[in-house]
Every structure is written in structure tokens, then in C-alpha cells.
Amino acid sequence: MTQANSAALKPPRGIRNRNPGNIRRGPSKWKGLAPDTEQTDPDFCVFRAPEWGIRAIARILITYRHQHRARTIAEVIATWAPSSENNTAAYIAAVAKETGHGAHEIYDYTARPELERLVRAIIRHENGQQPYSDAVIKAALDLALGPNAV
């Protein structure tokens, strides 16, 4: 197998890091982070399991809604993926299409079914795929929305 072929088989960075939202490293000590010895990515968090990385996506989205008053996909994605690093317009369009909501439509994306749609759309856009089963997504949202969520 050539090096190009083996690189093509390598999962996206977010999937390898069990961080499908590609959440950057910073001062936040996320629940479910892998130990320091496994934090091998210089830019992005590495989680113990994908459920913890997906939980972090959901918690960030909930924070955007409640603390930053983001009410639309456009507002969420402009914060999540700023244009200084991303093609934010394309990201907004892709997420709007996948969730079935207009980019500037006001809705409560923190309600569980809507949160799940938004999380799945972000995972797909960040990684070019959404490989997680319904059970993994459900477990992650249970972690994000449960009584010990914060």
C-alpha cells in the first residue's frame, strides 16, 4: 500500500481524537478528557471516548443558546467556526440543509431532538462523515443533558 493510499484510509482528525467537533485545547477541563499522556494533538482536545467529545459539542451549543443568546444556525456556526479559520457561509448552509432549518430561523436547538440534529450536522461537516450510531449519540446527549451534566 502506498503512503497516499494509507493516508486516504486514516480517519479524520476529529474521529481519531474522539473529538468530532474539533474542540480546541484551552483552559476548560472537559469531562471525559483523555489523560495528559494521551493529549497528543497540539491544537485539539483528545477525549476518552466519542461520547465525551459529542457531549462537549452539546454543552457548547447549550452555552451558546443560554449565555450568548445565539438563536439561529447562522449565529451558532459563526461562533463555532469563525470565518478567520473556516468557510463559515458554506458551513452554515450545510448545517441548515441537514437540520431542515433556515440559516436565520429562530428556534430552540437545545431541545433534545433539535440538539441531536444540530450535533449530527456539526459532526458531519467537521469530519466529512457522521460515523456514530444512534446509541452513541443518545449516550452522549444523556451525558450532556442529565442531572450531572455541567
Contacts in CASP RR format, 6 or more apart in sequence:
PFRMAT RR
TARGET T0000
AUTHOR 0000-0000-0000
METHOD contacts of the structure
MODEL  1
MTQANSAALKPPRGIRNRNPGNIRRGPSKWKGLAPDTEQTDPDFCVFRAP
EWGIRAIARILITYRHQHRARTIAEVIATWAPSSENNTAAYIAAVAKETG
HGAHEIYDYTARPELERLVRAIIRHENGQQPYSDAVIKAALDLALGPNAV
10 16 0 8 1.000
12 126 0 8 1.000
12 127 0 8 1.000
12 128 0 8 1.000
12 129 0 8 1.000
13 22 0 8 1.000
13 41 0 8 1.000
13 44 0 8 1.000
14 20 0 8 1.000
14 21 0 8 1.000
14 22 0 8 1.000
14 44 0 8 1.000
14 126 0 8 1.000
14 127 0 8 1.000
15 50 0 8 1.000
15 127 0 8 1.000
15 129 0 8 1.000
15 131 0 8 1.000
17 41 0 8 1.000
17 44 0 8 1.000
17 45 0 8 1.000
17 46 0 8 1.000
17 47 0 8 1.000
18 34 0 8 1.000
18 46 0 8 1.000
18 47 0 8 1.000
18 48 0 8 1.000
18 49 0 8 1.000
18 50 0 8 1.000
18 52 0 8 1.000
18 53 0 8 1.000
19 44 0 8 1.000
19 45 0 8 1.000
19 46 0 8 1.000
19 47 0 8 1.000
19 53 0 8 1.000
19 56 0 8 1.000
20 50 0 8 1.000
20 53 0 8 1.000
20 54 0 8 1.000
20 57 0 8 1.000
20 122 0 8 1.000
20 123 0 8 1.000
20 126 0 8 1.000
20 127 0 8 1.000
20 130 0 8 1.000
20 132 0 8 1.000
21 53 0 8 1.000
21 56 0 8 1.000
21 57 0 8 1.000
21 122 0 8 1.000
21 123 0 8 1.000
21 126 0 8 1.000
21 127 0 8 1.000
22 44 0 8 1.000
22 126 0 8 1.000
23 30 0 8 1.000
23 44 0 8 1.000
23 45 0 8 1.000
23 53 0 8 1.000
23 56 0 8 1.000
23 57 0 8 1.000
23 60 0 8 1.000
24 43 0 8 1.000
24 44 0 8 1.000
24 45 0 8 1.000
25 39 0 8 1.000
25 41 0 8 1.000
25 42 0 8 1.000
25 43 0 8 1.000
25 44 0 8 1.000
25 45 0 8 1.000
26 45 0 8 1.000
30 45 0 8 1.000
30 47 0 8 1.000
30 52 0 8 1.000
30 53 0 8 1.000
30 56 0 8 1.000
31 52 0 8 1.000
31 55 0 8 1.000
31 56 0 8 1.000
31 143 0 8 1.000
32 47 0 8 1.000
32 48 0 8 1.000
32 49 0 8 1.000
32 52 0 8 1.000
32 53 0 8 1.000
32 55 0 8 1.000
33 39 0 8 1.000
33 45 0 8 1.000
33 46 0 8 1.000
33 47 0 8 1.000
33 48 0 8 1.000
33 52 0 8 1.000
34 46 0 8 1.000
34 47 0 8 1.000
34 48 0 8 1.000
38 46 0 8 1.000
39 45 0 8 1.000
39 46 0 8 1.000
40 46 0 8 1.000
45 53 0 8 1.000
45 56 0 8 1.000
47 53 0 8 1.000
47 56 0 8 1.000
50 132 0 8 1.000
50 136 0 8 1.000
50 140 0 8 1.000
51 136 0 8 1.000
51 139 0 8 1.000
51 140 0 8 1.000
51 143 0 8 1.000
52 140 0 8 1.000
52 143 0 8 1.000
53 140 0 8 1.000
54 119 0 8 1.000
54 123 0 8 1.000
54 132 0 8 1.000
54 136 0 8 1.000
54 137 0 8 1.000
54 140 0 8 1.000
54 141 0 8 1.000
54 144 0 8 1.000
55 140 0 8 1.000
55 141 0 8 1.000
55 143 0 8 1.000
55 144 0 8 1.000
57 119 0 8 1.000
57 122 0 8 1.000
57 123 0 8 1.000
58 115 0 8 1.000
58 119 0 8 1.000
58 140 0 8 1.000
58 141 0 8 1.000
58 144 0 8 1.000
58 145 0 8 1.000
59 144 0 8 1.000
59 149 0 8 1.000
59 150 0 8 1.000
60 80 0 8 1.000
61 76 0 8 1.000
61 109 0 8 1.000
61 110 0 8 1.000
61 115 0 8 1.000
61 118 0 8 1.000
61 119 0 8 1.000
62 110 0 8 1.000
62 115 0 8 1.000
62 144 0 8 1.000
64 70 0 8 1.000
64 75 0 8 1.000
64 76 0 8 1.000
64 79 0 8 1.000
64 80 0 8 1.000
65 71 0 8 1.000
65 108 0 8 1.000
65 109 0 8 1.000
65 110 0 8 1.000
66 110 0 8 1.000
68 79 0 8 1.000
70 76 0 8 1.000
70 79 0 8 1.000
71 106 0 8 1.000
71 107 0 8 1.000
72 102 0 8 1.000
72 103 0 8 1.000
72 104 0 8 1.000
72 105 0 8 1.000
72 106 0 8 1.000
72 107 0 8 1.000
73 92 0 8 1.000
73 95 0 8 1.000
73 96 0 8 1.000
73 99 0 8 1.000
73 101 0 8 1.000
73 102 0 8 1.000
73 103 0 8 1.000
73 104 0 8 1.000
73 105 0 8 1.000
73 109 0 8 1.000
73 118 0 8 1.000
74 92 0 8 1.000
74 96 0 8 1.000
74 103 0 8 1.000
74 104 0 8 1.000
76 95 0 8 1.000
76 109 0 8 1.000
76 118 0 8 1.000
77 88 0 8 1.000
77 91 0 8 1.000
77 92 0 8 1.000
77 95 0 8 1.000
78 88 0 8 1.000
78 92 0 8 1.000
80 91 0 8 1.000
80 122 0 8 1.000
81 88 0 8 1.000
81 91 0 8 1.000
82 88 0 8 1.000
83 89 0 8 1.000
91 125 0 8 1.000
92 103 0 8 1.000
93 103 0 8 1.000
94 121 0 8 1.000
94 124 0 8 1.000
94 125 0 8 1.000
95 118 0 8 1.000
95 121 0 8 1.000
95 122 0 8 1.000
95 125 0 8 1.000
96 102 0 8 1.000
96 103 0 8 1.000
98 117 0 8 1.000
98 120 0 8 1.000
98 121 0 8 1.000
98 124 0 8 1.000
98 125 0 8 1.000
99 109 0 8 1.000
99 114 0 8 1.000
99 117 0 8 1.000
99 118 0 8 1.000
99 121 0 8 1.000
100 117 0 8 1.000
101 107 0 8 1.000
101 109 0 8 1.000
107 114 0 8 1.000
108 114 0 8 1.000
109 115 0 8 1.000
109 117 0 8 1.000
109 118 0 8 1.000
112 141 0 8 1.000
112 145 0 8 1.000
115 141 0 8 1.000
115 144 0 8 1.000
115 145 0 8 1.000
116 137 0 8 1.000
116 141 0 8 1.000
119 137 0 8 1.000
119 140 0 8 1.000
119 141 0 8 1.000
120 130 0 8 1.000
120 137 0 8 1.000
123 130 0 8 1.000
123 132 0 8 1.000
124 130 0 8 1.000
132 140 0 8 1.000
143 149 0 8 1.000
END
